Amino acid sequence: MHSEPEIRQALREWILGKARDLDPAALTDTTPLFERRYLRSLHVPELLLLLERLRGEPIDVEDLGAGDFRDIDTLLAKFGPARAAS
């Protein structure tokens, strides 16, 4: 399992790789990723696989909600190391 800062950095890099029109300086931990169309629904499966790899355990897709993917802070709250440890 990776630390929270490592997960944040990996998410930032992944998001910037997918959202090529997003200025890296504009990407904050609260930037709405889907609302502003930086990411699209077709990115969700790949994002889930990345999160599973970073946290070191599978994600139960039965527990997913649309708001779980709002921004980096929300992703960490739902899928980060503190969540994985509980």
Secondary structure, DSSP 8 states (H G I E B T S, - for coil): ---HHHHHHHHHHHHHHH-TTS-GGG--TT--TTTTTSS-GGGHHHHHHHHHHHHTS---GGG--GGGGSSHHHHHHHHSHHHHH-
